[in-house]
Amino acid sequence: MGKDIEIPFADLMKIVNFANRWVYTGSLTTPPCSVGVLHQVMDRVLPISPKHLNLYKKHQHAHPQVEYTVKDDTAANGYKVMEDADNVPMDITGNWRETQKIDKHNVTYMRVDYNPEAAGDHETTTIIIAILLVVSVILTAVLAFLAVKFNKQLSAKASMEGGARESAIRN
């Protein structure tokens, strides 16, 4: 196997495209799971070497937690705080949060040419289209009613004059 190439962090960050990313407001992944946290997810995943993955795990293992939270359905908020005299390493506790249900996080894809003022409000657009659809249905019904009424008047005029319907239209 080849030798891992060491790239300085500053140079590595130059290849990350921060302009193209997904942005949304969510919550912390660990208790107290506070909301209002801005998450930014890059659209390009960069590979990591096994060496760097092991360094990351080693780093997490070197930072123990005195307190950590575990799921507990008997607790008021569904979690209980554990205190461990041995200090549990982060590589054991990690990101234990369960996947949450999908809701309105207003995920936005940011790109180099993104203009926030040009972004539409999809709910407002949907409401406007629905209103226009209702108005067009009502207008179609009114026009159909008027066409039937006009046709009856022409037929009545033609029968009063004793002539054909076409002569009533000409007059």
Protein Blocks (a to p, Z undefined) as FASTA:
>chain_A
ZZdddddfklmmmmpcfkbccddddddfbdehighiacdddfbdcdddfklmmmmmmmmm
mmccfbdcdddfkbmnopacdddfkopafklnmpmbccdddddehpacddfklcfklpcc
fklmmmmmmmmmmmmmmmmmmmmmmmmmmmmmmmmmmmmnopafklmmmZZ
